[in-house]
Each structure stands twice: as structure tokens, then as C-alpha cells.
Amino acid sequence: MTYLDLTTEIEMFIKNILSDTTYTVEQRLGFAYGSYLTWHALIKGTFKPEDDRKLWLLTQPDTKPDL
């Protein structure tokens, strides 16, 4: 997978898990944060700061952009 593919997939997963009603809000945020950390592990520090910020903000309870 390319950097763009991986970043897009992680972003879509985070958005999907945050809108899922099966889990509690706390669980969803935990899964989202885990996905964010996985993205970092997979790209090994080659991230673009704007992508890092966008994904990080998705994992924060008070800063959700429109899903």
C-alpha cells in the first residue's frame, strides 16, 4: 500500500468506528486512537504533519470534524 492508500484507509476506519453505535463512546475513542497509533507504526515516521494532525484530531473527543 502507498502512503496515501494507508492514510485514507485509516481515516475511513476511524470515521466508521466513531459512528458505530455498537460500542460505547469510550471504546470507540480507544479504537480510533489505536488506529492512529497503528498508522504511525506502519508509516514509520514518514508522515506529513497535516495528515498527522487530521488523524489525531479525529481521535479527540472534543474536536471532531463533521463525519
PQR file of N, CA, C, O and H, with PARSE charges and radii, in Angstrom:
ATOM      1  N   MET A   1       0.836  -1.185   0.000 -0.4000 1.5000
ATOM      2  CA  MET A   1       0.000   0.000   0.000 -0.0000 2.0000
ATOM      3  C   MET A   1       0.880   1.247   0.000  0.5500 1.7000
ATOM      4  O   MET A   1       1.962   1.270   0.588 -0.5500 1.4000
ATOM      5  N   THR A   2       0.398   2.250  -0.658 -0.4000 1.5000
ATOM      6  CA  THR A   2       1.126   3.511  -0.660 -0.0000 2.0000
ATOM      7  C   THR A   2       0.772   4.303   0.595  0.5500 1.7000
ATOM      8  O   THR A   2      -0.166   3.966   1.317 -0.5500 1.4000
ATOM      9  H   THR A   2      -0.480   2.231  -1.135  0.4000 1.0000
ATOM     10  N   TYR A   3       1.531   5.346   0.834 -0.4000 1.5000
ATOM     11  CA  TYR A   3       1.266   6.232   1.972 -0.0000 2.0000
ATOM     12  C   TYR A   3      -0.160   6.763   1.900  0.5500 1.7000
ATOM     13  O   TYR A   3      -0.879   6.758   2.900 -0.5500 1.4000
ATOM     14  H   TYR A   3       2.293   5.620   0.247  0.4000 1.0000
ATOM     15  N   LEU A   4      -0.566   7.218   0.731 -0.4000 1.5000
ATOM     16  CA  LEU A   4      -1.906   7.785   0.559 -0.0000 2.0000
ATOM     17  C   LEU A   4      -2.985   6.735   0.809  0.5500 1.7000
ATOM     18  O   LEU A   4      -3.979   7.013   1.480 -0.5500 1.4000
ATOM     19  H   LEU A   4       0.018   7.222  -0.081  0.4000 1.0000
ATOM     20  N   ASP A   5      -2.792   5.534   0.271 -0.4000 1.5000
ATOM     21  CA  ASP A   5      -3.760   4.456   0.492 -0.0000 2.0000
ATOM     22  C   ASP A   5      -3.912   4.153   1.977  0.5500 1.7000
ATOM     23  O   ASP A   5      -5.026   4.046   2.489 -0.5500 1.4000
ATOM     24  H   ASP A   5      -1.985   5.309  -0.274  0.4000 1.0000
ATOM     25  N   LEU A   6      -2.798   4.017   2.652 -0.4000 1.5000
ATOM     26  CA  LEU A   6      -2.809   3.687   4.075 -0.0000 2.0000
ATOM     27  C   LEU A   6      -3.472   4.793   4.898  0.5500 1.7000
ATOM     28  O   LEU A   6      -4.288   4.518   5.778 -0.5500 1.4000
ATOM     29  H   LEU A   6      -1.892   4.103   2.236  0.4000 1.0000
ATOM     30  N   THR A   7      -3.119   6.024   4.608 -0.4000 1.5000
ATOM     31  CA  THR A   7      -3.690   7.156   5.337 -0.0000 2.0000
ATOM     32  C   THR A   7      -5.196   7.243   5.108  0.5500 1.7000
ATOM     33  O   THR A   7      -5.955   7.485   6.047 -0.5500 1.4000
ATOM     34  H   THR A   7      -2.456   6.247   3.893  0.4000 1.0000
ATOM     35  N   THR A   8      -5.624   7.048   3.880 -0.4000 1.5000
ATOM     36  CA  THR A   8      -7.050   7.090   3.553 -0.0000 2.0000
ATOM     37  C   THR A   8      -7.809   5.965   4.248  0.5500 1.7000
ATOM     38  O   THR A   8      -8.890   6.191   4.791 -0.5500 1.4000
ATOM     39  H   THR A   8      -5.007   6.852   3.118  0.4000 1.0000
ATOM     40  N   GLU A   9      -7.253   4.760   4.235 -0.4000 1.5000
ATOM     41  CA  GLU A   9      -7.906   3.622   4.888 -0.0000 2.0000
ATOM     42  C   GLU A   9      -8.040   3.834   6.391  0.5500 1.7000
ATOM     43  O   GLU A   9      -9.091   3.553   6.969 -0.5500 1.4000
ATOM     44  H   GLU A   9      -6.374   4.577   3.794  0.4000 1.0000
ATOM     45  N   ILE A  10      -6.985   4.326   7.022 -0.4000 1.5000
ATOM     46  CA  ILE A  10      -7.031   4.572   8.467 -0.0000 2.0000
ATOM     47  C   ILE A  10      -8.056   5.662   8.776  0.5500 1.7000
ATOM     48  O   ILE A  10      -8.825   5.540   9.730 -0.5500 1.4000
ATOM     49  H   ILE A  10      -6.132   4.554   6.553  0.4000 1.0000
ATOM     50  N   GLU A  11      -8.069   6.717   7.979 -0.4000 1.5000
ATOM     51  CA  GLU A  11      -9.038   7.794   8.204 -0.0000 2.0000
ATOM     52  C   GLU A  11     -10.467   7.275   8.067  0.5500 1.7000
ATOM     53  O   GLU A  11     -11.324   7.599   8.890 -0.5500 1.4000
ATOM     54  H   GLU A  11      -7.445   6.816   7.205  0.4000 1.0000
ATOM     55  N   MET A  12     -10.730   6.475   7.041 -0.4000 1.5000
ATOM     56  CA  MET A  12     -12.071   5.922   6.852 -0.0000 2.0000
ATOM     57  C   MET A  12     -12.444   4.998   8.014  0.5500 1.7000
ATOM     58  O   MET A  12     -13.582   5.022   8.484 -0.5500 1.4000
ATOM     59  H   MET A  12     -10.034   6.212   6.373  0.4000 1.0000
ATOM     60  N   PHE A  13     -11.496   4.189   8.477 -0.4000 1.5000
ATOM     61  CA  PHE A  13     -11.774   3.297   9.596 -0.0000 2.0000
ATOM     62  C   PHE A  13     -12.116   4.092  10.851  0.5500 1.7000
ATOM     63  O   PHE A  13     -13.077   3.779  11.553 -0.5500 1.4000
ATOM     64  H   PHE A  13     -10.572   4.170   8.096  0.4000 1.0000
ATOM     65  N   ILE A  14     -11.324   5.121  11.127 -0.4000 1.5000
ATOM     66  CA  ILE A  14     -11.579   5.945  12.313 -0.0000 2.0000
ATOM     67  C   ILE A  14     -12.971   6.569  12.227  0.5500 1.7000
ATOM     68  O   ILE A  14     -13.719   6.541  13.204 -0.5500 1.4000
ATOM     69  H   ILE A  14     -10.542   5.376  10.557  0.4000 1.0000
ATOM     70  N   LYS A  15     -13.320   7.121  11.089 -0.4000 1.5000
ATOM     71  CA  LYS A  15     -14.643   7.734  10.928 -0.0000 2.0000
ATOM     72  C   LYS A  15     -15.756   6.699  11.091  0.5500 1.7000
ATOM     73  O   LYS A  15     -16.783   6.979  11.709 -0.5500 1.4000
ATOM     74  H   LYS A  15     -12.712   7.143  10.295  0.4000 1.0000
ATOM     75  N   ASN A  16     -15.549   5.506  10.537 -0.4000 1.5000
ATOM     76  CA  ASN A  16     -16.565   4.457  10.657 -0.0000 2.0000
ATOM     77  C   ASN A  16     -16.729   4.000  12.099  0.5500 1.7000
ATOM     78  O   ASN A  16     -17.856   3.861  12.575 -0.5500 1.4000
ATOM     79  H   ASN A  16     -14.714   5.278  10.035  0.4000 1.0000
ATOM     80  N   ILE A  17     -15.638   3.767  12.793 -0.4000 1.5000
ATOM     81  CA  ILE A  17     -15.734   3.283  14.173 -0.0000 2.0000
ATOM     82  C   ILE A  17     -16.360   4.348  15.070  0.5500 1.7000
ATOM     83  O   ILE A  17     -17.093   4.015  16.001 -0.5500 1.4000
ATOM     84  H   ILE A  17     -14.723   3.880  12.406  0.4000 1.0000
ATOM     85  N   LEU A  18     -16.086   5.606  14.805 -0.4000 1.5000
ATOM     86  CA  LEU A  18     -16.659   6.666  15.636 -0.0000 2.0000
ATOM     87  C   LEU A  18     -18.163   6.816  15.432  0.5500 1.7000
ATOM     88  O   LEU A  18     -18.857   7.320  16.315 -0.5500 1.4000
ATOM     89  H   LEU A  18     -15.491   5.876  14.048  0.4000 1.0000
ATOM     90  N   SER A  19     -18.669   6.392  14.295 -0.4000 1.5000
ATOM     91  CA  SER A  19     -20.107   6.499  14.045 -0.0000 2.0000
ATOM     92  C   SER A  19     -20.853   5.202  14.374  0.5500 1.7000
ATOM     93  O   SER A  19     -22.078   5.153  14.264 -0.5500 1.4000
ATOM     94  H   SER A  19     -18.106   5.982  13.578  0.4000 1.0000
ATOM     95  N   ASP A  20     -20.140   4.171  14.771 -0.4000 1.5000
ATOM     96  CA  ASP A  20     -20.738   2.886  15.137 -0.0000 2.0000
ATOM     97  C   ASP A  20     -21.423   3.006  16.494  0.5500 1.7000
ATOM     98  O   ASP A  20     -20.865   3.598  17.418 -0.5500 1.4000
ATOM     99  H   ASP A  20     -19.145   4.211  14.861  0.4000 1.0000
ATOM    100  N   THR A  21     -22.609   2.457  16.621 -0.4000 1.5000
ATOM    101  CA  THR A  21     -23.328   2.544  17.896 -0.0000 2.0000
ATOM    102  C   THR A  21     -23.228   1.263  18.722  0.5500 1.7000
ATOM    103  O   THR A  21     -23.830   1.173  19.792 -0.5500 1.4000
ATOM    104  H   THR A  21     -23.062   1.976  15.870  0.4000 1.0000
ATOM    105  N   THR A  22     -22.484   0.283  18.243 -0.4000 1.5000
ATOM    106  CA  THR A  22     -22.329  -0.973  18.973 -0.0000 2.0000
ATOM    107  C   THR A  22     -21.503  -0.782  20.235  0.5500 1.7000
ATOM    108  O   THR A  22     -21.751  -1.433  21.250 -0.5500 1.4000
ATOM    109  H   THR A  22     -21.996   0.356  17.373  0.4000 1.0000
ATOM    110  N   TYR A  23     -20.533   0.100  20.170 -0.4000 1.5000
ATOM    111  CA  TYR A  23     -19.597   0.300  21.274 -0.0000 2.0000
ATOM    112  C   TYR A  23     -19.894   1.601  22.010  0.5500 1.7000
ATOM    113  O   TYR A  23     -20.569   2.487  21.483 -0.5500 1.4000
ATOM    114  H   TYR A  23     -20.332   0.629  19.346  0.4000 1.0000
ATOM    115  N   THR A  24     -19.383   1.704  23.230 -0.4000 1.5000
ATOM    116  CA  THR A  24     -19.524   2.950  23.984 -0.0000 2.0000
ATOM    117  C   THR A  24     -18.622   4.010  23.358  0.5500 1.7000
ATOM    118  O   THR A  24     -17.718   3.692  22.586 -0.5500 1.4000
ATOM    119  H   THR A  24     -18.835   0.985  23.657  0.4000 1.0000
ATOM    120  N   VAL A  25     -18.873   5.251  23.693 -0.4000 1.5000
ATOM    121  CA  VAL A  25     -18.041   6.344  23.187 -0.0000 2.0000
ATOM    122  C   VAL A  25     -16.591   6.126  23.604  0.5500 1.7000
ATOM    123  O   VAL A  25     -15.678   6.329  22.804 -0.5500 1.4000
ATOM    124  H   VAL A  25     -19.608   5.509  24.320  0.4000 1.0000
ATOM    125  N   GLU A  26     -16.377   5.720  24.835 -0.4000 1.5000
ATOM    126  CA  GLU A  26     -15.013   5.488  25.323 -0.0000 2.0000
ATOM    127  C   GLU A  26     -14.324   4.389  24.518  0.5500 1.7000
ATOM    128  O   GLU A  26     -13.152   4.525  24.167 -0.5500 1.4000
ATOM    129  H   GLU A  26     -17.119   5.555  25.485  0.4000 1.0000
ATOM    130  N   GLN A  27     -15.036   3.307  24.223 -0.4000 1.5000
ATOM    131  CA  GLN A  27     -14.460   2.232  23.422 -0.0000 2.0000
ATOM    132  C   GLN A  27     -14.141   2.710  22.009  0.5500 1.7000
ATOM    133  O   GLN A  27     -13.079   2.403  21.468 -0.5500 1.4000
ATOM    134  H   GLN A  27     -15.988   3.196  24.508  0.4000 1.0000
ATOM    135  N   ARG A  28     -15.060   3.458  21.420 -0.4000 1.5000
ATOM    136  CA  ARG A  28     -14.835   3.958  20.058 -0.0000 2.0000
ATOM    137  C   ARG A  28     -13.616   4.866  19.995  0.5500 1.7000
ATOM    138  O   ARG A  28     -12.819   4.774  19.061 -0.5500 1.4000
ATOM    139  H   ARG A  28     -15.923   3.707  21.860  0.4000 1.0000
ATOM    140  N   LEU A  29     -13.468   5.740  20.980 -0.4000 1.5000
ATOM    141  CA  LEU A  29     -12.297   6.621  21.008 -0.0000 2.0000
ATOM    142  C   LEU A  29     -11.017   5.812  21.197  0.5500 1.7000
ATOM    143  O   LEU A  29      -9.980   6.142  20.622 -0.5500 1.4000
ATOM    144  H   LEU A  29     -14.116   5.815  21.738  0.4000 1.0000
ATOM    145  N   GLY A  30     -11.089   4.763  21.994 -0.4000 1.5000
ATOM    146  CA  GLY A  30      -9.932   3.891  22.178 -0.0000 2.0000
ATOM    147  C   GLY A  30      -9.537   3.190  20.891  0.5500 1.7000
ATOM    148  O   GLY A  30      -8.355   3.121  20.555 -0.5500 1.4000
ATOM    149  H   GLY A  30     -11.932   4.495  22.461  0.4000 1.0000
ATOM    150  N   PHE A  31     -10.527   2.668  20.167 -0.4000 1.5000
ATOM    151  CA  PHE A  31     -10.253   2.028  18.882 -0.0000 2.0000
ATOM    152  C   PHE A  31      -9.678   3.036  17.885  0.5500 1.7000
ATOM    153  O   PHE A  31      -8.750   2.723  17.139 -0.5500 1.4000
ATOM    154  H   PHE A  31     -11.487   2.724  20.440  0.4000 1.0000
ATOM    155  N   ALA A  32     -10.231   4.229  17.880 -0.4000 1.5000
ATOM    156  CA  ALA A  32      -9.751   5.272  16.968 -0.0000 2.0000
ATOM    157  C   ALA A  32      -8.301   5.629  17.283  0.5500 1.7000
ATOM    158  O   ALA A  32      -7.477   5.762  16.378 -0.5500 1.4000
ATOM    159  H   ALA A  32     -10.985   4.484  18.486  0.4000 1.0000
ATOM    160  N   TYR A  33      -7.999   5.781  18.562 -0.4000 1.5000
ATOM    161  CA  TYR A  33      -6.627   6.111  18.953 -0.0000 2.0000
ATOM    162  C   TYR A  33      -5.676   4.966  18.600  0.5500 1.7000
ATOM    163  O   TYR A  33      -4.554   5.204  18.155 -0.5500 1.4000
ATOM    164  H   TYR A  33      -8.669   5.673  19.297  0.4000 1.0000
ATOM    165  N   GLY A  34      -6.120   3.742  18.796 -0.4000 1.5000
ATOM    166  CA  GLY A  34      -5.307   2.584  18.412 -0.0000 2.0000
ATOM    167  C   GLY A  34      -5.018   2.575  16.919  0.5500 1.7000
ATOM    168  O   GLY A  34      -3.920   2.215  16.496 -0.5500 1.4000
ATOM    169  H   GLY A  34      -7.032   3.549  19.158  0.4000 1.0000
ATOM    170  N   SER A  35      -5.996   2.967  16.129 -0.4000 1.5000
ATOM    171  CA  SER A  35      -5.800   3.050  14.674 -0.0000 2.0000
ATOM    172  C   SER A  35      -4.785   4.126  14.326  0.5500 1.7000
ATOM    173  O   SER A  35      -3.947   3.944  13.442 -0.5500 1.4000
ATOM    174  H   SER A  35      -6.888   3.260  16.473  0.4000 1.0000
ATOM    175  N   TYR A  36      -4.869   5.241  15.025 -0.4000 1.5000
ATOM    176  CA  TYR A  36      -3.909   6.333  14.823 -0.0000 2.0000
ATOM    177  C   TYR A  36      -2.490   5.854  15.138  0.5500 1.7000
ATOM    178  O   TYR A  36      -1.558   6.145  14.388 -0.5500 1.4000
ATOM    179  H   TYR A  36      -5.549   5.389  15.743  0.4000 1.0000
ATOM    180  N   LEU A  37      -2.324   5.126  16.238 -0.4000 1.5000
ATOM    181  CA  LEU A  37      -1.000   4.607  16.597 -0.0000 2.0000
ATOM    182  C   LEU A  37      -0.519   3.565  15.589  0.5500 1.7000
ATOM    183  O   LEU A  37       0.670   3.505  15.274 -0.5500 1.4000
ATOM    184  H   LEU A  37      -3.081   4.890  16.847  0.4000 1.0000
ATOM    185  N   THR A  38      -1.431   2.756  15.092 -0.4000 1.5000
ATOM    186  CA  THR A  38      -1.080   1.764  14.070 -0.0000 2.0000
ATOM    187  C   THR A  38      -0.592   2.452  12.808  0.5500 1.7000
ATOM    188  O   THR A  38       0.381   2.012  12.195 -0.5500 1.4000
ATOM    189  H   THR A  38      -2.396   2.805  15.348  0.4000 1.0000
ATOM    190  N   TRP A  39      -1.260   3.528  12.416 -0.4000 1.5000
ATOM    191  CA  TRP A  39      -0.842   4.299  11.239 -0.0000 2.0000
ATOM    192  C   TRP A  39       0.600   4.770  11.421  0.5500 1.7000
ATOM    193  O   TRP A  39       1.417   4.655  10.507 -0.5500 1.4000
ATOM    194  H   TRP A  39      -2.051   3.885  12.914  0.4000 1.0000
ATOM    195  N   HIS A  40       0.904   5.299  12.601 -0.4000 1.5000
ATOM    196  CA  HIS A  40       2.270   5.747  12.873 -0.0000 2.0000
ATOM    197  C   HIS A  40       3.264   4.593  12.780  0.5500 1.7000
ATOM    198  O   HIS A  40       4.350   4.754  12.224 -0.5500 1.4000
ATOM    199  H   HIS A  40       0.240   5.393  13.343  0.4000 1.0000
ATOM    200  N   ALA A  41       2.902   3.447  13.313 -0.4000 1.5000
ATOM    201  CA  ALA A  41       3.801   2.291  13.272 -0.0000 2.0000
ATOM    202  C   ALA A  41       4.040   1.827  11.839  0.5500 1.7000
ATOM    203  O   ALA A  41       5.156   1.444  11.488 -0.5500 1.4000
ATOM    204  H   ALA A  41       2.020   3.317  13.764  0.4000 1.0000
ATOM    205  N   LEU A  42       3.018   1.860  11.026 -0.4000 1.5000
ATOM    206  CA  LEU A  42       3.145   1.383   9.651 -0.0000 2.0000
ATOM    207  C   LEU A  42       3.920   2.334   8.752  0.5500 1.7000
ATOM    208  O   LEU A  42       4.639   1.889   7.857 -0.5500 1.4000
ATOM    209  H   LEU A  42       2.112   2.171  11.311  0.4000 1.0000
ATOM    210  N   ILE A  43       3.785   3.628   8.975 -0.4000 1.5000
ATOM    211  CA  ILE A  43       4.484   4.565   8.094 -0.0000 2.0000
ATOM    212  C   ILE A  43       5.858   4.954   8.624  0.5500 1.7000
ATOM    213  O   ILE A  43       6.632   5.613   7.930 -0.5500 1.4000
ATOM    214  H   ILE A  43       3.201   3.989   9.702  0.4000 1.0000
ATOM    215  N   LYS A  44       6.157   4.551   9.840 -0.4000 1.5000
ATOM    216  CA  LYS A  44       7.495   4.698  10.425 -0.0000 2.0000
ATOM    217  C   LYS A  44       8.073   6.104  10.338  0.5500 1.7000
ATOM    218  O   LYS A  44       9.216   6.281   9.917 -0.5500 1.4000
ATOM    219  H   LYS A  44       5.528   4.016  10.404  0.4000 1.0000
ATOM    220  N   GLY A  45       7.299   7.093  10.728 -0.4000 1.5000
ATOM    221  CA  GLY A  45       7.826   8.447  10.823 -0.0000 2.0000
ATOM    222  C   GLY A  45       7.895   9.233   9.531  0.5500 1.7000
ATOM    223  O   GLY A  45       8.447  10.333   9.511 -0.5500 1.4000
ATOM    224  H   GLY A  45       6.370   6.949  11.070  0.4000 1.0000
ATOM    225  N   THR A  46       7.351   8.698   8.455 -0.4000 1.5000
ATOM    226  CA  THR A  46       7.407   9.419   7.178 -0.0000 2.0000
ATOM    227  C   THR A  46       6.130  10.211   6.910  0.5500 1.7000
ATOM    228  O   THR A  46       5.824  10.535   5.763 -0.5500 1.4000
ATOM    229  H   THR A  46       6.902   7.804   8.472  0.4000 1.0000
ATOM    230  N   PHE A  47       5.394  10.520   7.964 -0.4000 1.5000
ATOM    231  CA  PHE A  47       4.105  11.180   7.806 -0.0000 2.0000
ATOM    232  C   PHE A  47       4.237  12.654   7.456  0.5500 1.7000
ATOM    233  O   PHE A  47       5.255  13.295   7.719 -0.5500 1.4000
ATOM    234  H   PHE A  47       5.643  10.258   8.896  0.4000 1.0000
ATOM    235  N   LYS A  48       3.175  13.164   6.857 -0.4000 1.5000
ATOM    236  CA  LYS A  48       3.050  14.597   6.612 -0.0000 2.0000
ATOM    237  C   LYS A  48       2.370  15.196   7.838  0.5500 1.7000
ATOM    238  O   LYS A  48       1.387  14.638   8.325 -0.5500 1.4000
ATOM    239  H   LYS A  48       2.348  12.644   6.644  0.4000 1.0000
ATOM    240  N   PRO A  49       2.869  16.319   8.345 -0.5600 1.5000
ATOM    241  CA  PRO A  49       2.282  16.914   9.548  0.2800 2.0000
ATOM    242  C   PRO A  49       0.777  17.169   9.435  0.5500 1.7000
ATOM    243  O   PRO A  49       0.050  17.007  10.415 -0.5500 1.4000
ATOM    244  N   GLU A  50       0.305  17.562   8.260 -0.4000 1.5000
ATOM    245  CA  GLU A  50      -1.125  17.835   8.109 -0.0000 2.0000
ATOM    246  C   GLU A  50      -1.962  16.557   8.226  0.5500 1.7000
ATOM    247  O   GLU A  50      -3.076  16.591   8.747 -0.5500 1.4000
ATOM    248  H   GLU A  50       0.895  17.694   7.464  0.4000 1.0000
ATOM    249  N   ASP A  51      -1.428  15.434   7.743 -0.4000 1.5000
ATOM    250  CA  ASP A  51      -2.136  14.165   7.895 -0.0000 2.0000
ATOM    251  C   ASP A  51      -2.130  13.715   9.350  0.5500 1.7000
ATOM    252  O   ASP A  51      -3.135  13.212   9.853 -0.5500 1.4000
ATOM    253  H   ASP A  51      -0.523  15.407   7.319  0.4000 1.0000
ATOM    254  N   ASP A  52      -1.003  13.896  10.021 -0.4000 1.5000
ATOM    255  CA  ASP A  52      -0.901  13.541  11.431 -0.0000 2.0000
ATOM    256  C   ASP A  52      -1.928  14.322  12.242  0.5500 1.7000
ATOM    257  O   ASP A  52      -2.640  13.751  13.068 -0.5500 1.4000
ATOM    258  H   ASP A  52      -0.187  14.304   9.612  0.4000 1.0000
ATOM    259  N   ARG A  53      -2.000  15.606  12.008 -0.4000 1.5000
ATOM    260  CA  ARG A  53      -2.940  16.454  12.757 -0.0000 2.0000
ATOM    261  C   ARG A  53      -4.389  16.064  12.464  0.5500 1.7000
ATOM    262  O   ARG A  53      -5.215  15.994  13.374 -0.5500 1.4000
ATOM    263  H   ARG A  53      -1.421  16.070  11.337  0.4000 1.0000
ATOM    264  N   LYS A  54      -4.690  15.812  11.192 -0.4000 1.5000
ATOM    265  CA  LYS A  54      -6.057  15.445  10.812 -0.0000 2.0000
ATOM    266  C   LYS A  54      -6.488  14.156  11.520  0.5500 1.7000
ATOM    267  O   LYS A  54      -7.584  14.094  12.076 -0.5500 1.4000
ATOM    268  H   LYS A  54      -4.018  15.869  10.453  0.4000 1.0000
ATOM    269  N   LEU A  55      -5.638  13.138  11.504 -0.4000 1.5000
ATOM    270  CA  LEU A  55      -5.986  11.878  12.157 -0.0000 2.0000
ATOM    271  C   LEU A  55      -6.017  12.023  13.673  0.5500 1.7000
ATOM    272  O   LEU A  55      -6.892  11.461  14.332 -0.5500 1.4000
ATOM    273  H   LEU A  55      -4.748  13.188  11.053  0.4000 1.0000
ATOM    274  N   TRP A  56      -5.065  12.777  14.231 -0.4000 1.5000
ATOM    275  CA  TRP A  56      -5.043  12.992  15.675 -0.0000 2.0000
ATOM    276  C   TRP A  56      -6.337  13.657  16.138  0.5500 1.7000
ATOM    277  O   TRP A  56      -6.931  13.243  17.133 -0.5500 1.4000
ATOM    278  H   TRP A  56      -4.354  13.233  13.695  0.4000 1.0000
ATOM    279  N   LEU A  57      -6.771  14.687  15.415 -0.4000 1.5000
ATOM    280  CA  LEU A  57      -7.987  15.401  15.805 -0.0000 2.0000
ATOM    281  C   LEU A  57      -9.220  14.500  15.760  0.5500 1.7000
ATOM    282  O   LEU A  57     -10.143  14.673  16.556 -0.5500 1.4000
ATOM    283  H   LEU A  57      -6.289  15.023  14.606  0.4000 1.0000
ATOM    284  N   LEU A  58      -9.241  13.547  14.841 -0.4000 1.5000
ATOM    285  CA  LEU A  58     -10.363  12.617  14.794 -0.0000 2.0000
ATOM    286  C   LEU A  58     -10.457  11.787  16.071  0.5500 1.7000
ATOM    287  O   LEU A  58     -11.548  11.362  16.452 -0.5500 1.4000
ATOM    288  H   LEU A  58      -8.492  13.406  14.194  0.4000 1.0000
ATOM    289  N   THR A  59      -9.338  11.553  16.728 -0.4000 1.5000
ATOM    290  CA  THR A  59      -9.322  10.702  17.924 -0.0000 2.0000
ATOM    291  C   THR A  59      -9.629  11.466  19.202  0.5500 1.7000
ATOM    292  O   THR A  59      -9.709  10.865  20.274 -0.5500 1.4000
ATOM    293  H   THR A  59      -8.451  11.898  16.418  0.4000 1.0000
ATOM    294  N   GLN A  60      -9.799  12.767  19.108 -0.4000 1.5000
ATOM    295  CA  GLN A  60     -10.028  13.594  20.297 -0.0000 2.0000
ATOM    296  C   GLN A  60     -11.519  13.857  20.486  0.5500 1.7000
ATOM    297  O   GLN A  60     -12.199  14.258  19.541 -0.5500 1.4000
ATOM    298  H   GLN A  60      -9.734  13.255  18.237  0.4000 1.0000
ATOM    299  N   PRO A  61     -12.037  13.637  21.697 -0.5600 1.5000
ATOM    300  CA  PRO A  61     -13.485  13.718  21.911  0.2800 2.0000
ATOM    301  C   PRO A  61     -14.109  15.089  21.669  0.5500 1.7000
ATOM    302  O   PRO A  61     -15.282  15.157  21.301 -0.5500 1.4000
ATOM    303  N   ASP A  62     -13.384  16.166  21.856 -0.4000 1.5000
ATOM    304  CA  ASP A  62     -13.981  17.499  21.744 -0.0000 2.0000
ATOM    305  C   ASP A  62     -13.673  18.209  20.436  0.5500 1.7000
ATOM    306  O   ASP A  62     -14.070  19.362  20.263 -0.5500 1.4000
ATOM    307  H   ASP A  62     -12.431  16.111  22.155  0.4000 1.0000
ATOM    308  N   THR A  63     -12.980  17.560  19.513 -0.4000 1.5000
ATOM    309  CA  THR A  63     -12.536  18.259  18.306 -0.0000 2.0000
ATOM    310  C   THR A  63     -12.947  17.538  17.033  0.5500 1.7000
ATOM    311  O   THR A  63     -12.237  17.628  16.032 -0.5500 1.4000
ATOM    312  H   THR A  63     -12.658  16.624  19.654  0.4000 1.0000
ATOM    313  N   LYS A  64     -14.055  16.833  17.033 -0.4000 1.5000
ATOM    314  CA  LYS A  64     -14.456  16.056  15.871 -0.0000 2.0000
ATOM    315  C   LYS A  64     -14.904  16.965  14.732  0.5500 1.7000
ATOM    316  O   LYS A  64     -15.809  17.782  14.905 -0.5500 1.4000
ATOM    317  H   LYS A  64     -14.632  16.759  17.846  0.4000 1.0000
ATOM    318  N   PRO A  65     -14.272  16.822  13.569 -0.5600 1.5000
ATOM    319  CA  PRO A  65     -14.819  17.496  12.389  0.2800 2.0000
ATOM    320  C   PRO A  65     -16.079  16.743  11.957  0.5500 1.7000
ATOM    321  O   PRO A  65     -16.338  15.646  12.451 -0.5500 1.4000
ATOM    322  N   ASP A  66     -16.842  17.302  11.067 -0.4000 1.5000
ATOM    323  CA  ASP A  66     -18.037  16.617  10.577 -0.0000 2.0000
ATOM    324  C   ASP A  66     -17.648  15.300   9.939  0.5500 1.7000
ATOM    325  O   ASP A  66     -16.754  15.238   9.095 -0.5500 1.4000
ATOM    326  H   ASP A  66     -16.631  18.194  10.666  0.4000 1.0000
ATOM    327  N   LEU A  67     -18.325  14.260  10.350 -0.4000 1.5000
ATOM    328  CA  LEU A  67     -18.050  12.939   9.781 -0.0000 2.0000
ATOM    329  C   LEU A  67     -18.950  12.769   8.615  0.5500 1.7000
ATOM    330  O   LEU A  67     -18.915  11.731   7.954 -0.5500 1.4000
ATOM    331  H   LEU A  67     -19.051  14.310  11.036  0.4000 1.0000
TER
END
